[in-house]
Amino acid sequence: MNDPASMDRASYLKTIASAAIAAAFLTTSGAMLIAWSKLPLVHWLAAMLIGAALVCLAIVSSGGIVLARHRRAHSGAPDLYREANASRSAEALTRAEGFRAGAARRLAARMLLGHDFLVGDAVEVRSLPEILETLDENGCLGGMPFQAEMVRYCGQKAQVFRSVDKILDYGRTRVMRRLRGCVLLSDLRCDGDDHGHCQARCYLMWRTEWLRRPGELALRPTSTSSGCVLASRGMQPHEGHMRERFHCQFTHLHAASTPMRPHELGKDIRPLVAGNVTLRTWIVAMATRLFNWAQAIRGGTGWPALPRYPQPAALIEPTPLEPGDSVHVRSAIEIAGTLNERNKHRGLWFDGDQLKFCGSTHTVLARVERIIDDVHGQMLQMKTPCILLKGVDYAGETLGFSAQHDLFFWREVWLRKIQEPTLAGGCEPSSGVTGDRPR
């Protein structure tokens, strides 16, 4: 059993079998205690045993979900989490029959989120004078900057894509922090034009105060000027000279958020109430989390698991890629062979969530050669360019349903370009893709 996929599956089956045996033993023991004694203390102990048996049964059920995800990952089928949440994609939400929140959900959202701008809602971005009224002298509201790239959308209609209730503090604490009153609007990403042409293409975050319902009356500005400045850059000293520093929402995530307790009540419920995830998607994620917890206790393999090999993998020569190219994401085995012991290739981390896309076919969105450092705000030139793929972003499952939807960075060596079929004898090219499984 040297095949990594088979080894992972065997690890999952061991945990499922162990949990099933434990559930049977605990249930039998609890029933026997209830039958043999009428003492309240004994009955209390029996109830604890039966409760533990129910947890074991939940682990067995969650193991079935993980096995299904494992099988899909190695057969090229779409991941169960993303398939279950397909109705919350930006494309699906634009349809007339797309998801729309009801009255009960809105009531719950006001209590848990503090607003009811929910997924699928039609909104209108307020005018620039209205938005300027909400900003402080630094061009921020609650620590969140209103970027110059957002001005073009003022007065336009849009649709809520996600409610953002938490963020990962990338550059400072690297923990999840609470964010209040922010949403994403479908397909509105930062193009970096006013920030040194940064190429990260982060989703723009919108404070609910900057939005209104269609038909809602505009606010009348109390003054002709708010006195704020939509600053996108500044200067800071660096080794005896001044270096340009950029300010954007990404660099202000820490200032715009507050600490969040690890076991905060509601942190996993808010995304469900907001409509970020369907109930089925939520169950898939929570079941996977439960099973990974059981695997960690037993010392087994979590899901998703990146294969590791003691022997060097075959060298893969990267193919230069350009926007518009069709590519096939290499298998987990091929990608694992390009990584070091820290799961990195030339300094770029390969995230376990990217495994969900192995074997799938996508279109290159852009090449990334420069991004803003989220800690110091300096523009960083990449030694090795990265690739962005259309529609391939982080759905937030492993970070408590984080809704930032940042695009994954890919190395060219992790992708295989799908070559156009050659013309032979004047024939038209076929519609299939030679040598590659279609998506």
N, C-alpha and C positions, 0 to 999 in steps of 0.2 A: 504494500500500500504506500508507494512512494509518491503517488500523485497527490499534490497539495490539496486539490479539491476533495478528493476522497478522504484525506486525513481530516480536513475541516468537518466534513459530513459525519465522520466517525466520532469526532469530538462532540458534535451536537447530539448525536444519537445516544452517547453515553450519559449526557446530562438528562435527556428526556427519559431514558430508562431508569436512571437513578431517582429522578423526581417521581416517576410513576410507582416505583417500589416503595419509596418513602411515603407517598400518599396512601397506598394500600395499608402499610404498617400502622401509620398514625390513625387512620380511620378505624381499623380493627381494634387498636388499643383503646381509643376513646369510647367506642361502643361497648367494649368489655368492662371498662370502668363504670360506665353508666348502668350496666346490667348488674354488676356485682356489689355496688354500694349506693346508698342513698344519701351519703354525707355531702353537704353543700360544697365542701372543699374539694372532694373527689370529682364532683360534677363540674366544678370550675376548671380543674385540671383537664378533664375530658374535653371541655369546650375549647381549651387552648390547643389540645392535640388535633381536634377536628379543624380548627382554624388554620393550623399549620398544614394540615392535609389539603385544605382548599388552596393555599398558596402553592403547594407542590403541583396540584392539578392545573393551576394557572400557568406554572412554568412549563408543564407538558404541552398545554395549548399554545403558549407563545413559541415553544420549540417547533411546533408544526408550521407556524408562520415563518420562522427563520429558515426552516428547511425549504419552504416554498421560495423564499427570496434567494436562497443559495442556488437552488435548481435553476431559477430564472437567470441569475447572473452568469451561470456557466452554459446556458443554452442560447444566449443572445436575446432573450425576451426582455421587455421593459421591466424595470424594477417595480415591485408591488406598491411601494410608497408613492412613487410618481404617477403610476397608473391610477391609483385610488384617488389622487388629487388632481386628475386631469381636468375636472370641471372647474377648477380654480385657476387654470392657466389664463393668461391675458387674452388669448384668442377666444377661449370658451366664454369668458365673461362678457365679450362684446355681442354675443348672440342674444336674440330676443328672449330665448328660453333659458338664458344663463342664470346663474345663481343670484338671487336677490334676498336680502335679509327681511325677516318679518318683524312684527311689533314686539313679540316676546324677546327675540334676540336683541333688539335695539334697547329694550328696557334693561336687560342684563348687561349690555355693553356700557350703558351710562354708569352703571354701578361699578363695573370692573375696569373699564378703560377710561372713564371720564368723558367720553364722547360717543357719538353713534355714527361716525363716518365709517361705514363698514364696506367690506369687499363687495364689489359690483355696483356700488352707488355712483350715480352720475353727479358730478360736481363741476363747479366753475371756479377758476383761479381768480381771486380778487384783483382789482386794478392795482397798479404800482403805488399810487398815492395811499390807498387803503392799507397796503402791506407795510409801507414805510412808517405809517402811524404806529404799528405794533413793535417796531424795532428799537433797540437801545442805541447808544452812540457808537457801538461796535458793529452795528448791522445785524444783531442777533435777537432772537426771542427765546427766552429760557435756555440760553447758551447755544442754540441752533442758528447758524448763519443763514441768511437769505442770500444765495449766491447770484452773481451777475448772470450766470447761465440760465437762471430761472426767470429773468425778466421777460424774455420772449414769450413765455406762456401766460403772462398776465392777461386776464380777460377771456382766455380760451376755456372750452369745456373739456373735461377729461373724465376718467373713471378710476375709482379707487381700486388698486390692485392688492395691496396688503396694508394692514394696520400694524405698525411697528411698536411693540410694547417693551422690547428689550434689544440690546445690542452687545456684540462682543467688543470689549475694549482692547483692540488689536495691539496698540503700541505701548500701553502703559501697564495696566494691571493684568491683562489677558484673562479676564474673567467676565462673566455676563453682568451687565448693569441695566437698571430699569430706565426706560425711556417713555415719556408721557406725551400724549397728544400729537403723534406723528403718523403719517401714512405715506405710502408710495402710490404714485399714479402710473397707470399702465404705460410701459415703454418709454417713460420720461427719464432717461439717463443723462448724466453729465457728459458733455462732449469735450470738456477741458479747454475750451477756446479762451477763457479768461483766466486760466490757471496754467500758463506755460504750455498749453496743449498736452496736458496730462492725458494718458491713453487708457486709464484704468476703467473708464465707463461705469462708474458707480451709479446706483439708483439715486436720484434726487429725493430728499426727504422733505415733506411738506407738513408744516404745522397746521392743525385744523383751523387756527385763526386766519390762515391765509386762503381758506377755501369757503365757498358758500354753496347752498343748494341752487340749482337752476331756477330762476325766477325770483329768488330772494333779493330784497332791496339792498343796494350798495350802501356802505357806510359813508357818511359825509366826513371827510377829513376835517379836523379841528384847526389845522394850520397848513400853510402852503409848503412847509418843509419840516421834516422830522429831525433834521440835523445829523442823521446817521450817514454813514459811508459804507457802501457795499465793497469793502476792501477785499481784494483777492490776493494781495501780496504785500510784503514789507521787506525790511532789511535787518539782518542780525550779524553781529561780529563773529568771525570764524578765523582762527589762526592769524590774527593780525590784519585781516581785511574783512570787508562787508560781503555777506552772502545773501542772495535773494531767498526769502522765505514766503511760502504760499499759505493762505488760510482758506480752508474749505470745510464743508460739513464733516468730512472724514477726519480731519485733524482736530475737530471740535467734539468728537463723540464723547470723550470723557467729561468735558465741561457741560455738555447738554444732558448728561445722564446722572443717575444717583445709584449708590450701592444697592445691591439686591441680595437678600439672604439666600443661601443655597436651598433652603427648604421653604421658601416663601409660598404661602397658600395662594393659589390662583395663577401662578406663573405658567402652568401647563394648560390651564383652562381658558385664559384670555385669548390665545390664538384660535381656539375652537369657537368661542363666542363671536370673535371678530369675523369669522368666515375664512380665515387664512387656510384652514385645513378642513376637510370633510370628517365626519365621524369615523368613517372607515379608515381614512388616512391616520387619524389620531390613534385608533386602536392598533393599527400596524406598528406605529412608532413606539407606543407605550409597551406593547407586547415584546418588541425587539429589545427595548431597554431592560425590561424585566428579565428576559432570557440572558442578556449579556451580564447582568448582575449575578445571575446564578452561575454562569460560566466563569466569572471572575472568582467566585468563591471556590469553585471546584478546580480552578487552574486550567480551564479549557480555553478554546479559541473563541474570541468574540466575533460578532458580525457587524460590518464586513471585515474580512481578514485578508491582508495582503500577503501573498506567498513569499517565502524566503528560501534562498538556495545556498548551500555551502559551496557549490562550485561556481566559477565565473560564468555568466550568461554570454550568449553569442553577441558580438558587437553589432549594433544597429546603427547604420549611417542615417542621420536625419536628412529629410528632403525639404528644401526651401519651400515655404508655403506662402501664399498671398491671399488676400481677401477674395472670397468667391470660390476658392478651391473646395472640392468635396474630399473629405477625409474619413478614414475608418479608424476609430480608436483601437489601439492595439490591445491584445489580451492582457490579463493581469500578470500572467507568467512573463510575457515579453517586457512589460513595464517594470516589474519587480527586478528584472535583470539589469536595469539601467540605474537603480537606486543604490545609495550607500547604506550603511547601518542605521542612519537616521532618517531613512525614507526620503532622501533628497537627491536631486540631480542638479549638479552645478548650483547648489544653494537654494533651489526651488523645491518646496515640500510637495509631495504627492499625497493628497488627502484621501482618506478611506472612502469618502463620499464620491470621489471620482471613479471608484471601481464600478459604480452603478452604470457608468456609460461605456465600460469596456465592451467591445464588439459592436457598438452602434456606429451609425454613419451620420455625419454632420457637415455643415458648411462653415468655412473659416470666416469669421466676422472681421477680425483685424489682427495686426501684429502689434505687440506692445514692446516699445523700446525705452519708454520713459514714464515714470509714475512719481507721484508726490509721496514722500516719506511721511507716514501718519504721525510720527512723534515730533520731528523737528520741522516739518513742512518744507523740506528741501526737495528739489527735483533730483531724482535718481536716474542715471542712465544705466540700463541693464547691460551687463556684459554679454549675456546670451538672450536674444529676444524671446518673448513668450507669445503664445497664440491664444486668441479668444475664439470660441465657437458659438454660433448663433443658438440662443435658447438653452445653453448649457450653463446653468448657474447653481449656486448652492441653495437648496431648499430649506436648510436649517434644521433637519431632523435631529442631528446629534448635538445641537446646541439649544435644546429646549424649544424647538420650533422658532428659532430666530428668523426674522422675515426680511433681512437685508438683501437677499438674492444677489450677492456679488457673483460676477462671472468668474469661473474657474480659469486659472492660468495653466496653460499646457506647454510642454516642451515639444518641439518638432519631432524629437525622437520617439515620443509617445503616440504619434499619429502616423498613419500611412496614407499617402495621397492616392486617391482613386484616379488612375490614368484614364484619359479618354480613349475609347476603342479606336484602333487604326482603321482607315478605309482600305479595303482590298477589292481590286477589280472594279472600282467605281461604285461599289455598293454603298448604300446609306448605312451609317452607324446604327448598331442595334440599340434598343432601349434599355437593355440590361447592363450591368456593370461587371466586366470580366474579372473573374478572380476574387470578387468580394461579395459577401452576403448582403442583399439589399436591406434597407432599414425596415 
